[in-house]
């Protein structure tokens, strides 16, 4: 199982980091998840809330600066973890069908979202 931990900047903004290795070269990426239309109190736990996911390649990962935008996705809160799994499969971080756990801290509590089959259209999901 692959675990992606999201750093919570606020309840409406989260950032996660991952890396890929192709042909012996490592690349570092960040995903930033932000509430599309900011309303106080809405989080990933609320249904039908629009979120924006930006995928960025870190050009200088040792300093966490100089990013290149690779993609932007917009989805509802209940689909954020599925979109993250598709991004991780797309960039070769995990293989299609690999279990994925996404951890995020919201309002002082750590929540885990688990997908049994990352990158597969009919995914089994669990929230704790």
C-alpha positions in Angstrom: 0.0 0.0 0.0 1.3 3.4 -0.9 0.7 6.3 1.5 0.5 9.9 0.5 0.4 12.3 3.4 -1.0 15.8 2.8 0.3 18.7 4.7 -2.6 20.9 5.7 -1.8 24.6 5.3 -5.5 25.4 6.2 -8.7 23.4 6.1 -9.1 24.5 2.5 -5.5 24.0 1.3 -3.4 20.8 1.3 -0.1 19.9 -0.2 1.5 16.5 -0.9 4.8 15.5 -2.3 5.9 12.5 -4.3 8.8 11.4 -6.6 9.2 9.2 -9.7 12.2 7.4 -11.0 12.4 6.7 -14.7 15.5 5.6 -16.6 17.6 6.3 -13.4 16.4 9.9 -13.2 14.4 11.0 -10.2 11.8 13.8 -10.6 10.0 15.4 -7.7 6.4 16.6 -7.8 3.9 18.3 -5.5 0.1 18.3 -5.6 -1.7 21.2 -4.2 -5.4 20.8 -3.3 -7.4 24.0 -2.8 -11.0 24.8 -2.3 -12.2 26.2 -5.6 -14.7 28.7 -4.1 -13.6 29.5 -0.6 -16.4 29.3 2.0 -15.5 29.3 5.7 -15.8 25.9 7.3 -15.9 23.7 4.2 -13.4 20.8 4.0 -12.6 17.6 2.1 -15.1 15.9 4.4 -18.1 17.8 3.1 -19.9 16.5 0.0 -20.3 18.4 -3.3 -17.6 20.9 -2.6 -15.5 21.9 -5.6 -11.7 21.5 -5.2 -8.8 22.3 -7.6 -5.8 20.0 -7.8 -2.6 21.4 -9.3 0.2 19.0 -10.2 3.6 20.7 -10.1 7.1 19.4 -11.0 9.7 20.7 -8.5 12.7 21.9 -10.6 15.0 22.4 -7.6 13.6 19.9 -5.0 16.4 20.4 -2.5 15.1 24.0 -2.0 11.4 23.3 -2.8 11.4 26.2 -5.3 11.0 26.7 -9.0 7.9 24.7 -10.0 6.5 23.9 -13.4 2.8 23.4 -13.7 2.0 20.0 -15.2 -1.7 19.8 -14.8 -4.9 21.2 -13.2 -7.9 19.1 -12.3 -11.2 20.3 -10.8 -13.4 17.8 -9.0 -15.9 17.4 -6.1 -14.6 16.7 -2.6 -15.8 13.1 -2.7 -13.7 12.5 -5.9 -10.4 14.2 -4.7 -8.8 10.9 -3.5 -9.8 9.1 -6.8 -8.2 12.0 -8.8 -5.0 11.8 -6.6 -4.9 8.0 -7.4 -5.2 8.7 -11.1 -2.4 11.3 -10.9 -0.1 8.9 -9.0 -0.8 6.2 -11.6 -0.3 8.6 -14.5 3.2 9.7 -13.2 4.3 6.1 -12.5 4.5 6.5 -8.8 2.3 3.5 -8.2 1.0 0.8 -10.5 -2.7 0.6 -11.6 -4.6 -1.4 -9.0 -2.2 -0.7 -6.1 -3.9 0.1 -2.8 -3.6 3.8 -1.8 -4.0 5.6 1.5 -4.2 9.4 1.6 -3.8 11.0 5.1 -4.8 14.5 5.9 -5.3 16.5 9.1 -8.5 18.4 9.3 -9.6 20.4 12.3 -7.0 18.7 14.6 -7.8 15.1 13.6 -6.0 12.9 11.1 -8.3 11.3 8.5 -7.3 8.4 6.2 -8.9 7.8 2.9 -8.2 4.4 1.4 -8.7 3.2 -2.2 -8.2 -0.5 -2.8 -7.5 -0.2 -6.6 -5.8 3.0 -7.6 -6.4 4.1 -11.1 -9.3 1.7 -11.7 -12.7 3.1 -12.5 -14.7 1.1 -9.9 -12.7 1.7 -6.8 -13.5 0.5 -3.3 -13.2 3.4 -0.8 -13.0 3.6 2.9 -12.8 6.7 5.2 -11.6 6.7 8.8 
